[in-house]
Amino acid sequence: MRRGFFRLTRNPSGEWASRRIAARRLARKRKCRIRPEKLVKYLLNLQHPKGAAKAKFFLAGGFSREKPEVLEAALIRHYQENEPTELFEDQFRETRIVIDAPMLVPDGRLPMVRTVWRIPLGEQISEFVTAHPLD
């Protein structure tokens, strides 16, 4: 368990332990946003100190800096079509959503990818945080 975080788990019937989280889970299916700079300056930037390895992965899969909207669409589809692997609240009481699932990339492969999203306190729109390969 992460220090300063509260892990939320499923109860035996498969429902999330918190009704508030269940409501947010439904809300996330409808609305999410990805800041354009997260794509071009981070996930598709081979020069970024923390994002270079991620950029290598995404560029090798057929995504490009010239068409970041293709990566954006793939990330949104990954988020909306897959169940969360983990949900937790951070020290700021923002809900964090982690999704580990296959993502269809332009070259036709389905690599396992982890995406992380957050729902700021008091908002109904999930915001993209990061993505990286799990393979």
C-alpha positions as CSV (number, residue, x, y, z in Angstrom):
1,M,0.0,0.0,0.0
2,R,1.3,3.5,-0.8
3,R,2.1,5.7,2.1
4,G,-0.6,8.4,2.5
5,F,-3.0,6.7,0.1
6,F,-6.2,4.8,0.8
7,R,-6.7,1.7,-1.3
8,L,-10.2,0.9,-2.4
9,T,-11.1,-2.7,-3.1
10,R,-14.0,-4.6,-4.4
11,N,-16.3,-6.3,-1.9
12,P,-17.3,-10.0,-2.4
13,S,-20.1,-9.2,-4.8
14,G,-17.7,-7.3,-7.1
15,E,-18.9,-3.8,-6.2
16,W,-16.5,-1.0,-5.2
17,A,-16.4,-0.6,-1.5
18,S,-17.2,3.1,-1.7
19,R,-20.5,4.4,-3.3
20,R,-18.8,7.7,-4.0
21,I,-16.1,5.9,-6.0
22,A,-18.8,3.9,-7.9
23,A,-20.5,7.1,-8.9
24,R,-17.2,8.6,-10.0
25,R,-16.5,5.4,-12.0
26,L,-19.7,5.9,-13.9
27,A,-18.9,9.6,-14.5
28,R,-15.5,8.8,-15.9
29,K,-17.1,6.8,-18.6
30,R,-18.6,9.9,-20.0
31,K,-16.0,12.6,-19.7
32,C,-12.2,12.8,-19.7
33,R,-9.6,15.1,-21.0
34,I,-6.0,15.0,-22.1
35,R,-3.9,18.1,-22.3
36,P,-2.3,18.3,-25.7
37,E,1.1,19.1,-24.2
38,K,1.0,15.7,-22.4
39,L,1.1,14.0,-25.7
40,V,3.5,16.1,-27.8
41,K,5.9,17.3,-25.1
42,Y,5.9,14.1,-23.0
43,L,4.6,10.8,-24.4
44,L,5.9,11.5,-28.0
45,N,9.0,13.4,-27.1
46,L,12.3,11.4,-27.4
47,Q,14.2,14.3,-25.7
48,H,12.0,14.3,-22.5
49,P,14.1,13.2,-19.4
50,K,11.2,11.1,-18.0
51,G,9.1,10.5,-21.2
52,A,11.8,9.3,-23.6
53,A,11.3,5.6,-22.9
54,K,7.5,6.0,-23.2
55,A,8.0,8.0,-26.5
56,K,10.2,5.2,-27.9
57,F,7.4,2.7,-27.1
58,F,4.5,4.8,-28.6
59,L,6.5,5.9,-31.7
60,A,7.5,2.2,-32.3
61,G,3.8,1.3,-32.2
62,G,3.0,3.7,-35.0
63,F,1.9,6.8,-33.2
64,S,3.5,10.1,-34.3
65,R,4.2,13.6,-33.2
66,E,2.6,14.9,-36.4
67,K,-0.8,13.2,-35.5
68,P,-1.1,13.3,-31.7
69,E,-4.9,13.0,-32.0
70,V,-4.4,9.3,-32.9
71,L,-2.7,8.7,-29.6
72,E,-5.3,10.8,-27.8
73,A,-8.1,8.7,-29.3
74,A,-6.3,5.4,-28.3
75,L,-5.8,6.6,-24.7
76,I,-9.5,7.7,-24.4
77,R,-10.7,4.4,-25.8
78,H,-8.4,2.5,-23.4
79,Y,-9.9,4.5,-20.5
80,Q,-13.5,4.2,-21.5
81,E,-13.5,0.5,-22.6
82,N,-11.6,-1.1,-19.7
83,E,-12.3,-1.6,-16.0
84,P,-10.0,0.0,-13.4
85,T,-7.3,-2.2,-12.0
86,E,-6.9,0.0,-9.0
87,L,-8.7,3.0,-7.5
88,F,-7.4,5.0,-4.6
89,E,-7.6,8.5,-3.1
90,D,-4.4,10.5,-2.7
91,Q,-3.5,12.8,0.1
92,F,-5.4,15.6,-1.7
93,R,-8.5,13.5,-1.8
94,E,-8.4,13.2,-5.5
95,T,-9.4,9.9,-6.9
96,R,-6.7,8.1,-8.9
97,I,-7.7,5.5,-11.5
98,V,-5.2,2.9,-12.8
99,I,-6.1,0.8,-15.8
100,D,-3.9,-2.1,-17.0
101,A,-5.2,-3.4,-20.3
102,P,-4.3,-4.1,-23.9
103,M,-4.2,-1.0,-26.2
104,L,-4.6,-1.2,-29.9
105,V,-1.7,0.6,-31.5
106,P,-1.5,1.7,-35.2
107,D,0.8,-1.1,-36.2
108,G,-2.0,-3.6,-35.2
109,R,-0.4,-5.0,-32.0
110,L,-2.2,-5.1,-28.6
111,P,0.5,-4.5,-26.0
112,M,-0.4,-4.2,-22.3
113,V,-0.5,-0.6,-21.3
114,R,-1.0,1.1,-17.9
115,T,-2.8,4.4,-18.0
116,V,-3.3,6.6,-14.9
117,W,-6.1,9.2,-14.5
118,R,-7.2,11.5,-11.8
119,I,-10.5,13.0,-10.8
120,P,-9.9,16.3,-9.0
121,L,-12.0,16.8,-5.9
122,G,-15.4,18.3,-6.8
123,E,-15.0,17.6,-10.5
124,Q,-16.7,15.1,-12.8
125,I,-14.1,15.0,-15.5
126,S,-11.2,12.7,-15.4
127,E,-7.8,14.0,-16.3
128,F,-5.0,12.0,-18.0
129,V,-1.8,11.6,-15.9
130,T,0.5,9.2,-17.7
131,A,0.7,5.9,-19.7
132,H,3.5,3.4,-20.1
133,P,3.9,-0.2,-21.4
134,L,3.6,-3.2,-19.1
135,D,5.2,-5.7,-21.5
